Amino acid sequence: MSKEVVLSIVISFIISVILCPIVIPFLQRLKFGQYVRKEGPKRHIKKTGTPTMGGLIILTSISATCVPFLNTCKGIVPVLFVILGFGLIGFLDDYIKVVMKRNLGLKSYQKMFLQIVVAAVFSYYLVHYTDIGTGVYIPFGNGAVLELGDAFIPFTMLVIIGTVNGANFTDGLDGLAAGVTVIIAVFFTVMAIASGSGMELISCAVVGSLLGFLLFNVYPAKVFMGDTGSLALGGYVASLAIMMKMPLFILIVGFIYFVEVLSVIIQVVYFKLSGGKRIFKMAPIHHHFELCGWSETRIVAMFSIVTAILCLIALYAI
């Protein structure tokens, strides 16, 4: 393991730990507090007013760590673009919710349009300005590659938008999105080092940043990452996986993201088809477990353990 890898983790961790005690009181003074929906779990009412938009801390620590390496590791530039691009979309959404007091934030079509723009720019850049090709590794295929050809751009856009929204839905409990994503980031760090792809530096920056942020985000959270953080993290997972030709592996390591999105889709479709009945007590599914009496820490622990096991399985799926 190179010194740069260790430094990347340590530097991003230190920056995150230093920024949290500075930014959290600042967000409190600005009254950038979390709005909690009345129809949500009753125990979440006490979270009202907890500073949100903490994703700015994550974005700052990742960016500050990666900037010195941009000239020597140009492969991280597209990933950093996606992280910051989706972080900006999340920031706009959070700003509208918290500052402008419009609880729904960006309109659905506005958010989707902006997500499509970022995903399209990234996908177009990969095809026309890099040599990564249009093939992706098939899990458990012994190194077999699926050649996508002209379908590569729409496929990568679908992967990015799906993963980003999966990460967003996962961000509903203290430490959940950060805890699940840091495990995924460790997996991709190991894979980047093993493959010599050069992507380990930005992945390590994400690991260090999230470890520092988790010190203030675990239950009871002193700060929430907001859409600023969750969209950026989803963008990181998707873009890095694509750069490493491993987008299909997101179905394994990002299984929690997939389940969270699927639970919402099932709930909405069944509600409409059944005339108002529900399969889950509440969606996304982590709220269902809450209403079943599980504590936040138990749910976060279970989801994190599942992710860790699936990441180990993914190591054997190469």
ZADO-1210 file (C-alpha; in nm, 4 decimals, padded with zeros to 6 digits):
<atoms>
<atom x="00.0000" y="00.0000" z="00.0000" code="MET" pos="1"/>
<atom x="00.1469" y="00.3356" z="-00.1055" code="SER" pos="2"/>
<atom x="00.1980" y="00.6315" z="00.1242" code="LYS" pos="3"/>
<atom x="-00.0503" y="00.8298" z="-00.0868" code="GLU" pos="4"/>
<atom x="-00.3276" y="00.5833" z="-00.0028" code="VAL" pos="5"/>
<atom x="-00.2677" y="00.6109" z="00.3714" code="VAL" pos="6"/>
<atom x="-00.2314" y="00.9886" z="00.3503" code="LEU" pos="7"/>
<atom x="-00.5547" y="01.0172" z="00.1555" code="SER" pos="8"/>
<atom x="-00.7503" y="00.8427" z="00.4308" code="ILE" pos="9"/>
<atom x="-00.5782" y="01.0275" z="00.7149" code="VAL" pos="10"/>
<atom x="-00.5997" y="01.3734" z="00.5584" code="ILE" pos="11"/>
<atom x="-00.9684" y="01.3458" z="00.4648" code="SER" pos="12"/>
<atom x="-01.0476" y="01.2058" z="00.8099" code="PHE" pos="13"/>
<atom x="-00.8667" y="01.4913" z="00.9863" code="ILE" pos="14"/>
<atom x="-01.0322" y="01.7555" z="00.7677" code="ILE" pos="15"/>
<atom x="-01.3748" y="01.6033" z="00.8344" code="SER" pos="16"/>
<atom x="-01.3166" y="01.5831" z="01.2113" code="VAL" pos="17"/>
<atom x="-01.1904" y="01.9424" z="01.2246" code="ILE" pos="18"/>
<atom x="-01.4737" y="02.0818" z="01.0111" code="LEU" pos="19"/>
<atom x="-01.7628" y="01.9149" z="01.1954" code="CYS" pos="20"/>
<atom x="-01.7286" y="02.1112" z="01.5251" code="PRO" pos="21"/>
<atom x="-01.6895" y="02.4310" z="01.3211" code="ILE" pos="22"/>
<atom x="-01.9650" y="02.3800" z="01.0645" code="VAL" pos="23"/>
<atom x="-02.2294" y="02.2301" z="01.2952" code="ILE" pos="24"/>
<atom x="-02.2616" y="02.5416" z="01.5214" code="PRO" pos="25"/>
<atom x="-02.2516" y="02.7588" z="01.2072" code="PHE" pos="26"/>
<atom x="-02.5448" y="02.5664" z="01.0575" code="LEU" pos="27"/>
<atom x="-02.7271" y="02.5990" z="01.3905" code="GLN" pos="28"/>
<atom x="-02.6810" y="02.9760" z="01.3924" code="ARG" pos="29"/>
<atom x="-02.8151" y="02.9942" z="01.0382" code="LEU" pos="30"/>
<atom x="-03.1072" y="02.7769" z="01.1531" code="LYS" pos="31"/>
<atom x="-03.0376" y="02.5222" z="00.8792" code="PHE" pos="32"/>
<atom x="-03.2274" y="02.2588" z="01.0761" code="GLY" pos="33"/>
<atom x="-03.3881" y="01.9369" z="00.9610" code="GLN" pos="34"/>
<atom x="-03.7621" y="01.9424" z="00.8903" code="TYR" pos="35"/>
<atom x="-03.9333" y="01.6226" z="01.0051" code="VAL" pos="36"/>
<atom x="-04.2575" y="01.5172" z="00.8367" code="ARG" pos="37"/>
<atom x="-04.5497" y="01.4650" z="01.0735" code="LYS" pos="38"/>
<atom x="-04.6464" y="01.1429" z="00.8952" code="GLU" pos="39"/>
<atom x="-04.3041" y="00.9932" z="00.9693" code="GLY" pos="40"/>
<atom x="-04.2103" y="00.7803" z="01.2732" code="PRO" pos="41"/>
<atom x="-04.3033" y="00.9636" z="01.5940" code="LYS" pos="42"/>
<atom x="-03.9575" y="00.9128" z="01.7440" code="ARG" pos="43"/>
<atom x="-03.8151" y="01.1318" z="01.4655" code="HIS" pos="44"/>
<atom x="-03.9967" y="01.4419" z="01.5932" code="ILE" pos="45"/>
<atom x="-03.7122" y="01.5043" z="01.8387" code="LYS" pos="46"/>
<atom x="-03.4748" y="01.5313" z="01.5420" code="LYS" pos="47"/>
<atom x="-03.6450" y="01.8523" z="01.4277" code="THR" pos="48"/>
<atom x="-03.3921" y="02.1333" z="01.4099" code="GLY" pos="49"/>
<atom x="-03.0849" y="01.9091" z="01.3932" code="THR" pos="50"/>
<atom x="-02.8420" y="02.0798" z="01.1512" code="PRO" pos="51"/>
<atom x="-02.8598" y="01.9406" z="00.7995" code="THR" pos="52"/>
<atom x="-02.6570" y="02.0051" z="00.4834" code="MET" pos="53"/>
<atom x="-02.3633" y="01.8393" z="00.6596" code="GLY" pos="54"/>
<atom x="-02.2790" y="01.6901" z="00.3232" code="GLY" pos="55"/>
<atom x="-02.0820" y="02.0115" z="00.2691" code="LEU" pos="56"/>
<atom x="-01.8298" y="01.8731" z="00.5185" code="ILE" pos="57"/>
<atom x="-01.8002" y="01.5495" z="00.3211" code="ILE" pos="58"/>
<atom x="-01.7615" y="01.7329" z="-00.0103" code="LEU" pos="59"/>
<atom x="-01.4995" y="01.9704" z="00.1310" code="THR" pos="60"/>
<atom x="-01.2836" y="01.6995" z="00.2840" code="SER" pos="61"/>
<atom x="-01.2969" y="01.4826" z="-00.0298" code="ILE" pos="62"/>
<atom x="-01.2179" y="01.7745" z="-00.2607" code="SER" pos="63"/>
<atom x="-00.9370" y="01.9137" z="-00.0450" code="ALA" pos="64"/>
<atom x="-00.7761" y="01.5702" z="-00.0260" code="THR" pos="65"/>
<atom x="-00.8004" y="01.4998" z="-00.3984" code="CYS" pos="66"/>
<atom x="-00.6930" y="01.8370" z="-00.5419" code="VAL" pos="67"/>
<atom x="-00.3162" y="01.7773" z="-00.4907" code="PRO" pos="68"/>
<atom x="-00.3425" y="01.4537" z="-00.6914" code="PHE" pos="69"/>
<atom x="-00.5395" y="01.5841" z="-00.9912" code="LEU" pos="70"/>
<atom x="-00.2339" y="01.6253" z="-01.2129" code="ASN" pos="71"/>
<atom x="-00.0869" y="01.2835" z="-01.1399" code="THR" pos="72"/>
<atom x="-00.4140" y="01.0862" z="-01.1177" code="CYS" pos="73"/>
<atom x="-00.6325" y="01.2289" z="-01.3909" code="LYS" pos="74"/>
<atom x="-00.8698" y="00.9316" z="-01.3676" code="GLY" pos="75"/>
<atom x="-01.0192" y="01.0729" z="-01.0492" code="ILE" pos="76"/>
<atom x="-01.1324" y="01.3928" z="-01.2253" code="VAL" pos="77"/>
<atom x="-01.4537" y="01.2451" z="-01.3771" code="PRO" pos="78"/>
<atom x="-01.5463" y="01.0863" z="-01.0435" code="VAL" pos="79"/>
<atom x="-01.4864" y="01.4110" z="-00.8570" code="LEU" pos="80"/>
<atom x="-01.7004" y="01.5895" z="-01.1171" code="PHE" pos="81"/>
<atom x="-01.9907" y="01.3525" z="-01.0494" code="VAL" pos="82"/>
<atom x="-01.9503" y="01.3818" z="-00.6713" code="ILE" pos="83"/>
<atom x="-01.9535" y="01.7613" z="-00.6832" code="LEU" pos="84"/>
<atom x="-02.2231" y="01.7729" z="-00.9524" code="GLY" pos="85"/>
<atom x="-02.4689" y="01.5668" z="-00.7536" code="PHE" pos="86"/>
<atom x="-02.3570" y="01.7401" z="-00.4343" code="GLY" pos="87"/>
<atom x="-02.4599" y="02.0709" z="-00.5933" code="LEU" pos="88"/>
<atom x="-02.8003" y="01.9287" z="-00.6904" code="ILE" pos="89"/>
<atom x="-02.8453" y="01.8087" z="-00.3332" code="GLY" pos="90"/>
<atom x="-02.7370" y="02.1465" z="-00.1977" code="PHE" pos="91"/>
<atom x="-02.9980" y="02.3249" z="-00.4100" code="LEU" pos="92"/>
<atom x="-03.2610" y="02.0808" z="-00.2875" code="ASP" pos="93"/>
<atom x="-03.1596" y="02.1260" z="00.0768" code="ASP" pos="94"/>
<atom x="-03.1397" y="02.5043" z="00.0411" code="TYR" pos="95"/>
<atom x="-03.4944" y="02.5235" z="-00.0955" code="ILE" pos="96"/>
<atom x="-03.6222" y="02.2997" z="00.1853" code="LYS" pos="97"/>
<atom x="-03.4376" y="02.4586" z="00.4740" code="VAL" pos="98"/>
<atom x="-03.3869" y="02.8232" z="00.3792" code="VAL" pos="99"/>
<atom x="-03.6796" y="02.8897" z="00.1475" code="MET" pos="100"/>
<atom x="-03.9073" y="02.6705" z="00.3636" code="LYS" pos="101"/>
<atom x="-04.0430" y="02.4699" z="00.0683" code="ARG" pos="102"/>
<atom x="-04.0623" y="02.1277" z="00.2292" code="ASN" pos="103"/>
<atom x="-04.0466" y="01.9275" z="-00.0957" code="LEU" pos="104"/>
<atom x="-03.7349" y="02.1058" z="-00.2226" code="GLY" pos="105"/>
<atom x="-03.6693" y="02.0904" z="-00.5955" code="LEU" pos="106"/>
<atom x="-03.9634" y="01.9750" z="-00.8022" code="LYS" pos="107"/>
<atom x="-03.9297" y="01.6141" z="-00.9195" code="SER" pos="108"/>
<atom x="-03.8811" y="01.7091" z="-01.2841" code="TYR" pos="109"/>
<atom x="-03.6187" y="01.9699" z="-01.1915" code="GLN" pos="110"/>
<atom x="-03.4194" y="01.7216" z="-00.9858" code="LYS" pos="111"/>
<atom x="-03.4440" y="01.4535" z="-01.2547" code="MET" pos="112"/>
<atom x="-03.3379" y="01.6957" z="-01.5292" code="PHE" pos="113"/>
<atom x="-03.0294" y="01.8036" z="-01.3352" code="LEU" pos="114"/>
<atom x="-02.9396" y="01.4428" z="-01.2568" code="GLN" pos="115"/>
<atom x="-02.9704" y="01.3490" z="-01.6242" code="ILE" pos="116"/>
<atom x="-02.7421" y="01.6398" z="-01.7206" code="VAL" pos="117"/>
<atom x="-02.4637" y="01.5347" z="-01.4805" code="VAL" pos="118"/>
<atom x="-02.4959" y="01.1670" z="-01.5740" code="ALA" pos="119"/>
<atom x="-02.4989" y="01.2468" z="-01.9475" code="ALA" pos="120"/>
<atom x="-02.1883" y="01.4694" z="-01.9299" code="VAL" pos="121"/>
<atom x="-01.9992" y="01.2027" z="-01.7362" code="PHE" pos="122"/>
<atom x="-02.1037" y="00.9219" z="-01.9726" code="SER" pos="123"/>
<atom x="-02.0250" y="01.1238" z="-02.2854" code="TYR" pos="124"/>
<atom x="-01.6832" y="01.2166" z="-02.1466" code="TYR" pos="125"/>
<atom x="-01.5960" y="00.8531" z="-02.0767" code="LEU" pos="126"/>
<atom x="-01.6828" y="00.7432" z="-02.4293" code="VAL" pos="127"/>
<atom x="-01.5145" y="01.0265" z="-02.6161" code="HIS" pos="128"/>
<atom x="-01.2238" y="01.1357" z="-02.3943" code="TYR" pos="129"/>
<atom x="-01.1064" y="00.8213" z="-02.2116" code="THR" pos="130"/>
<atom x="-00.9944" y="00.4746" z="-02.3104" code="ASP" pos="131"/>
<atom x="-01.1917" y="00.2711" z="-02.0572" code="ILE" pos="132"/>
<atom x="-01.4055" y="00.1259" z="-02.3359" code="GLY" pos="133"/>
<atom x="-01.7686" y="00.0214" z="-02.3292" code="THR" pos="134"/>
<atom x="-01.7347" y="-00.3172" z="-02.1630" code="GLY" pos="135"/>
<atom x="-01.8288" y="-00.4080" z="-01.8049" code="VAL" pos="136"/>
<atom x="-01.7238" y="-00.7025" z="-01.5914" code="TYR" pos="137"/>
<atom x="-01.9855" y="-00.9701" z="-01.5271" code="ILE" pos="138"/>
<atom x="-02.0115" y="-01.0805" z="-01.1612" code="PRO" pos="139"/>
<atom x="-01.9073" y="-01.4451" z="-01.1141" code="PHE" pos="140"/>
<atom x="-01.8000" y="-01.4472" z="-01.4793" code="GLY" pos="141"/>
<atom x="-01.4297" y="-01.5216" z="-01.4139" code="ASN" pos="142"/>
<atom x="-01.3259" y="-01.1922" z="-01.5693" code="GLY" pos="143"/>
<atom x="-01.5753" y="-01.2098" z="-01.8551" code="ALA" pos="144"/>
<atom x="-01.6696" y="-00.8740" z="-02.0046" code="VAL" pos="145"/>
<atom x="-02.0101" y="-00.7717" z="-02.1381" code="LEU" pos="146"/>
<atom x="-01.9602" y="-00.5382" z="-02.4341" code="GLU" pos="147"/>
<atom x="-02.2329" y="-00.2722" z="-02.4337" code="LEU" pos="148"/>
<atom x="-02.1329" y="-00.0766" z="-02.7424" code="GLY" pos="149"/>
<atom x="-02.3858" y="00.1956" z="-02.8248" code="ASP" pos="150"/>
<atom x="-02.5888" y="00.1040" z="-02.5164" code="ALA" pos="151"/>
<atom x="-02.3049" y="00.2138" z="-02.2869" code="PHE" pos="152"/>
<atom x="-02.4141" y="00.5761" z="-02.2431" code="ILE" pos="153"/>
<atom x="-02.7819" y="00.5079" z="-02.1625" code="PRO" pos="154"/>
<atom x="-02.6759" y="00.2159" z="-01.9415" code="PHE" pos="155"/>
<atom x="-02.4311" y="00.4246" z="-01.7387" code="THR" pos="156"/>
<atom x="-02.6832" y="00.7053" z="-01.7045" code="MET" pos="157"/>
<atom x="-02.9381" y="00.4572" z="-01.5692" code="LEU" pos="158"/>
<atom x="-02.6830" y="00.3145" z="-01.3251" code="VAL" pos="159"/>
<atom x="-02.5850" y="00.6592" z="-01.2001" code="ILE" pos="160"/>
<atom x="-02.9379" y="00.7922" z="-01.1533" code="ILE" pos="161"/>
<atom x="-03.0556" y="00.4675" z="-00.9940" code="GLY" pos="162"/>
<atom x="-02.7631" y="00.4498" z="-00.7511" code="THR" pos="163"/>
<atom x="-02.7879" y="00.8173" z="-00.6590" code="VAL" pos="164"/>
<atom x="-03.1548" y="00.7879" z="-00.5701" code="ASN" pos="165"/>
<atom x="-03.0903" y="00.4621" z="-00.3862" code="GLY" pos="166"/>
<atom x="-02.8328" y="00.6353" z="-00.1666" code="ALA" pos="167"/>
<atom x="-03.0783" y="00.9212" z="-00.1134" code="ASN" pos="168"/>
<atom x="-03.3546" y="00.6869" z="00.0042" code="PHE" pos="169"/>
<atom x="-03.1064" y="00.5138" z="00.2363" code="THR" pos="170"/>
<atom x="-03.0362" y="00.8399" z="00.4180" code="ASP" pos="171"/>
<atom x="-03.3187" y="00.8216" z="00.6693" code="GLY" pos="172"/>
<atom x="-03.1603" y="00.7115" z="00.9976" code="LEU" pos="173"/>
<atom x="-02.8644" y="00.8349" z="01.1993" code="ASP" pos="174"/>
<atom x="-02.5479" y="00.6948" z="01.0443" code="GLY" pos="175"/>
<atom x="-02.7256" y="00.4693" z="00.7940" code="LEU" pos="176"/>
<atom x="-02.6223" y="00.6141" z="00.4569" code="ALA" pos="177"/>
<atom x="-02.2720" y="00.7008" z="00.5771" code="ALA" pos="178"/>
<atom x="-02.2248" y="00.3627" z="00.7450" code="GLY" pos="179"/>
<atom x="-02.3380" y="00.1594" z="00.4451" code="VAL" pos="180"/>
<atom x="-02.1459" y="00.3732" z="00.1958" code="THR" pos="181"/>
<atom x="-01.8161" y="00.3676" z="00.3876" code="VAL" pos="182"/>
<atom x="-01.8219" y="-00.0129" z="00.3683" code="ILE" pos="183"/>
<atom x="-01.8850" y="00.0038" z="-00.0062" code="ILE" pos="184"/>
<atom x="-01.6018" y="00.2572" z="-00.0357" code="ALA" pos="185"/>
<atom x="-01.3644" y="00.0188" z="00.1447" code="VAL" pos="186"/>
<atom x="-01.4587" y="-00.2537" z="-00.1050" code="PHE" pos="187"/>
<atom x="-01.3824" y="-00.0317" z="-00.4040" code="PHE" pos="188"/>
<atom x="-01.0592" y="00.0840" z="-00.2393" code="THR" pos="189"/>
<atom x="-00.9435" y="-00.2769" z="-00.2110" code="VAL" pos="190"/>
<atom x="-01.0434" y="-00.3443" z="-00.5717" code="MET" pos="191"/>
<atom x="-00.8712" y="-00.0276" z="-00.6962" code="ALA" pos="192"/>
<atom x="-00.5462" y="-00.1170" z="-00.5220" code="ILE" pos="193"/>
<atom x="-00.5602" y="-00.4763" z="-00.6452" code="ALA" pos="194"/>
<atom x="-00.6318" y="-00.3764" z="-01.0055" code="SER" pos="195"/>
<atom x="-00.3870" y="-00.0858" z="-01.0173" code="GLY" pos="196"/>
<atom x="-00.6586" y="00.1375" z="-01.1627" code="SER" pos="197"/>
<atom x="-00.5337" y="00.4478" z="-00.9812" code="GLY" pos="198"/>
<atom x="-00.8795" y="00.5135" z="-00.8361" code="MET" pos="199"/>
<atom x="-00.7835" y="00.4248" z="-00.4802" code="GLU" pos="200"/>
<atom x="-00.6923" y="00.7829" z="-00.3856" code="LEU" pos="201"/>
<atom x="-01.0409" y="00.9274" z="-00.4289" code="ILE" pos="202"/>
<atom x="-01.1956" y="00.6164" z="-00.2778" code="SER" pos="203"/>
<atom x="-00.9701" y="00.6501" z="00.0266" code="CYS" pos="204"/>
<atom x="-01.0663" y="01.0161" z="00.0522" code="ALA" pos="205"/>
<atom x="-01.4314" y="00.9099" z="00.0714" code="VAL" pos="206"/>
<atom x="-01.3504" y="00.6482" z="00.3377" code="VAL" pos="207"/>
<atom x="-01.1644" y="00.8975" z="00.5562" code="GLY" pos="208"/>
<atom x="-01.4255" y="01.1674" z="00.5107" code="SER" pos="209"/>
<atom x="-01.7130" y="00.9374" z="00.6071" code="LEU" pos="210"/>
<atom x="-01.5296" y="00.7944" z="00.9084" code="LEU" pos="211"/>
<atom x="-01.4785" y="01.1471" z="01.0390" code="GLY" pos="212"/>
<atom x="-01.8369" y="01.2469" z="00.9612" code="PHE" pos="213"/>
<atom x="-01.9761" y="00.9350" z="01.1309" code="LEU" pos="214"/>
<atom x="-01.8328" y="01.0490" z="01.4641" code="LEU" pos="215"/>
<atom x="-02.0987" y="01.3213" z="01.4570" code="PHE" pos="216"/>
<atom x="-02.3653" y="01.1395" z="01.2530" code="ASN" pos="217"/>
<atom x="-02.4173" y="00.8176" z="01.4498" code="VAL" pos="218"/>
<atom x="-02.7135" y="00.8013" z="01.6885" code="TYR" pos="219"/>
<atom x="-02.7960" y="01.0472" z="01.8321" code="PRO" pos="220"/>
<atom x="-02.6804" y="01.2502" z="01.5328" code="ALA" pos="221"/>
<atom x="-02.5439" y="01.5998" z="01.5827" code="LYS" pos="222"/>
<atom x="-02.5648" y="01.6662" z="01.2092" code="VAL" pos="223"/>
<atom x="-02.7327" y="01.5185" z="00.9006" code="PHE" pos="224"/>
<atom x="-02.5697" y="01.5000" z="00.5590" code="MET" pos="225"/>
<atom x="-02.8898" y="01.6020" z="00.3775" code="GLY" pos="226"/>
<atom x="-02.9348" y="01.5537" z="00.0047" code="ASP" pos="227"/>
<atom x="-02.6058" y="01.7413" z="-00.0345" code="THR" pos="228"/>
<atom x="-02.4276" y="01.4371" z="00.1038" code="GLY" pos="229"/>
<atom x="-02.6500" y="01.1463" z="00.0005" code="SER" pos="230"/>
<atom x="-02.6685" y="01.2402" z="-00.3684" code="LEU" pos="231"/>
<atom x="-02.2923" y="01.2990" z="-00.3768" code="ALA" pos="232"/>
<atom x="-02.2226" y="00.9593" z="-00.2183" code="LEU" pos="233"/>
<atom x="-02.4503" y="00.7840" z="-00.4653" code="GLY" pos="234"/>
<atom x="-02.2671" y="00.9630" z="-00.7443" code="GLY" pos="235"/>
<atom x="-01.9339" y="00.8465" z="-00.6037" code="TYR" pos="236"/>
<atom x="-02.0375" y="00.4802" z="-00.5875" code="VAL" pos="237"/>
<atom x="-02.1838" y="00.4788" z="-00.9384" code="ALA" pos="238"/>
<atom x="-01.9090" y="00.6758" z="-01.1138" code="SER" pos="239"/>
<atom x="-01.6227" y="00.4887" z="-00.9495" code="LEU" pos="240"/>
<atom x="-01.7817" y="00.1525" z="-01.0285" code="ALA" pos="241"/>
<atom x="-01.8228" y="00.2592" z="-01.3916" code="ILE" pos="242"/>
<atom x="-01.4633" y="00.3832" z="-01.4137" code="MET" pos="243"/>
<atom x="-01.3505" y="00.0421" z="-01.2884" code="MET" pos="244"/>
<atom x="-01.5853" y="-00.1408" z="-01.5294" code="LYS" pos="245"/>
<atom x="-01.7803" y="-00.2760" z="-01.2305" code="MET" pos="246"/>
<atom x="-02.1276" y="-00.1160" z="-01.2453" code="PRO" pos="247"/>
<atom x="-02.2981" y="-00.4572" z="-01.2313" code="LEU" pos="248"/>
<atom x="-02.1308" y="-00.5155" z="-00.8950" code="PHE" pos="249"/>
<atom x="-02.3406" y="-00.2340" z="-00.7464" code="ILE" pos="250"/>
<atom x="-02.6302" y="-00.4813" z="-00.7398" code="LEU" pos="251"/>
<atom x="-02.4235" y="-00.6806" z="-00.4900" code="ILE" pos="252"/>
<atom x="-02.2351" y="-00.4258" z="-00.2789" code="VAL" pos="253"/>
<atom x="-02.5110" y="-00.1636" z="-00.3056" code="GLY" pos="254"/>
<atom x="-02.7905" y="-00.4118" z="-00.2379" code="PHE" pos="255"/>
<atom x="-02.9231" y="-00.1954" z="00.0460" code="ILE" pos="256"/>
<atom x="-02.9641" y="00.0963" z="-00.1969" code="TYR" pos="257"/>
<atom x="-03.1576" y="-00.1323" z="-00.4319" code="PHE" pos="258"/>
<atom x="-03.3839" y="-00.2648" z="-00.1567" code="VAL" pos="259"/>
<atom x="-03.4621" y="00.0860" z="-00.0315" code="GLU" pos="260"/>
<atom x="-03.5686" y="00.2007" z="-00.3804" code="VAL" pos="261"/>
<atom x="-03.7574" y="-00.1213" z="-00.4508" code="LEU" pos="262"/>
<atom x="-03.9532" y="-00.0935" z="-00.1258" code="SER" pos="263"/>
<atom x="-04.0725" y="00.2546" z="-00.2253" code="VAL" pos="264"/>
<atom x="-04.1728" y="00.1393" z="-00.5749" code="ILE" pos="265"/>
<atom x="-04.3600" y="-00.1643" z="-00.4375" code="ILE" pos="266"/>
<atom x="-04.5348" y="00.0481" z="-00.1766" code="GLN" pos="267"/>
<atom x="-04.6515" y="00.3106" z="-00.4266" code="VAL" pos="268"/>
<atom x="-04.7633" y="00.0613" z="-00.6932" code="VAL" pos="269"/>
<atom x="-04.9476" y="-00.1615" z="-00.4450" code="TYR" pos="270"/>
<atom x="-05.1107" y="00.1410" z="-00.2807" code="PHE" pos="271"/>
<atom x="-05.2520" y="00.2536" z="-00.6158" code="LYS" pos="272"/>
<atom x="-05.3577" y="-00.0919" z="-00.7352" code="LEU" pos="273"/>
<atom x="-05.5169" y="-00.1967" z="-00.4050" code="SER" pos="274"/>
<atom x="-05.7090" y="00.1239" z="-00.3460" code="GLY" pos="275"/>
<atom x="-05.5104" y="00.2503" z="-00.0514" code="GLY" pos="276"/>
<atom x="-05.3602" y="-00.0615" z="00.1107" code="LYS" pos="277"/>
<atom x="-04.9932" y="-00.0902" z="00.2045" code="ARG" pos="278"/>
<atom x="-04.7468" y="-00.3790" z="00.2062" code="ILE" pos="279"/>
<atom x="-04.5008" y="-00.2073" z="00.4393" code="PHE" pos="280"/>
<atom x="-04.5913" y="-00.0007" z="00.7433" code="LYS" pos="281"/>
<atom x="-04.3850" y="00.2753" z="00.5847" code="MET" pos="282"/>
<atom x="-04.1343" y="00.3096" z="00.3019" code="ALA" pos="283"/>
<atom x="-03.8380" y="00.3217" z="00.2508" code="PRO" pos="284"/>
<atom x="-03.8019" y="-00.0111" z="00.4250" code="ILE" pos="285"/>
<atom x="-03.5816" y="00.1102" z="00.7119" code="HIS" pos="286"/>
<atom x="-03.8867" y="00.2999" z="00.8413" code="HIS" pos="287"/>
<atom x="-04.0888" y="-00.0234" z="00.8233" code="HIS" pos="288"/>
<atom x="-03.8420" y="-00.1866" z="01.0635" code="PHE" pos="289"/>
<atom x="-03.8624" y="00.1209" z="01.2877" code="GLU" pos="290"/>
<atom x="-04.2403" y="00.0933" z="01.3106" code="LEU" pos="291"/>
<atom x="-04.1971" y="-00.2767" z="01.3868" code="CYS" pos="292"/>
<atom x="-04.0159" y="-00.1701" z="01.7039" code="GLY" pos="293"/>
<atom x="-03.6524" y="-00.1924" z="01.5965" code="TRP" pos="294"/>
<atom x="-03.4163" y="00.0751" z="01.7280" code="SER" pos="295"/>
<atom x="-03.2234" y="00.2955" z="01.4862" code="GLU" pos="296"/>
<atom x="-02.8923" y="00.1477" z="01.5978" code="THR" pos="297"/>
<atom x="-03.0178" y="-00.2070" z="01.5387" code="ARG" pos="298"/>
<atom x="-03.1360" y="-00.1227" z="01.1864" code="ILE" pos="299"/>
<atom x="-02.8125" y="00.0557" z="01.1000" code="VAL" pos="300"/>
<atom x="-02.6088" y="-00.2341" z="01.2382" code="ALA" pos="301"/>
<atom x="-02.8113" y="-00.4905" z="01.0406" code="MET" pos="302"/>
<atom x="-02.7911" y="-00.2985" z="00.7138" code="PHE" pos="303"/>
<atom x="-02.4175" y="-00.2399" z="00.7623" code="SER" pos="304"/>
<atom x="-02.3499" y="-00.6070" z="00.8394" code="ILE" pos="305"/>
<atom x="-02.5472" y="-00.7155" z="00.5328" code="VAL" pos="306"/>
<atom x="-02.3457" y="-00.4718" z="00.3206" code="THR" pos="307"/>
<atom x="-02.0158" y="-00.5984" z="00.4638" code="ALA" pos="308"/>
<atom x="-02.1069" y="-00.9612" z="00.3922" code="ILE" pos="309"/>
<atom x="-02.2165" y="-00.8762" z="00.0382" code="LEU" pos="310"/>
<atom x="-01.8894" y="-00.6895" z="-00.0206" code="CYS" pos="311"/>
<atom x="-01.6995" y="-01.0025" z="00.0842" code="LEU" pos="312"/>
<atom x="-01.9108" y="-01.2064" z="-00.1580" code="ILE" pos="313"/>
<atom x="-01.8382" y="-00.9513" z="-00.4314" code="ALA" pos="314"/>
<atom x="-01.4647" y="-01.0091" z="-00.3822" code="LEU" pos="315"/>
<atom x="-01.5214" y="-01.3661" z="-00.5013" code="TYR" pos="316"/>
<atom x="-01.7427" y="-01.2507" z="-00.7880" code="ALA" pos="317"/>
<atom x="-01.4574" y="-01.0948" z="-00.9869" code="ILE" pos="318"/>
</atoms>
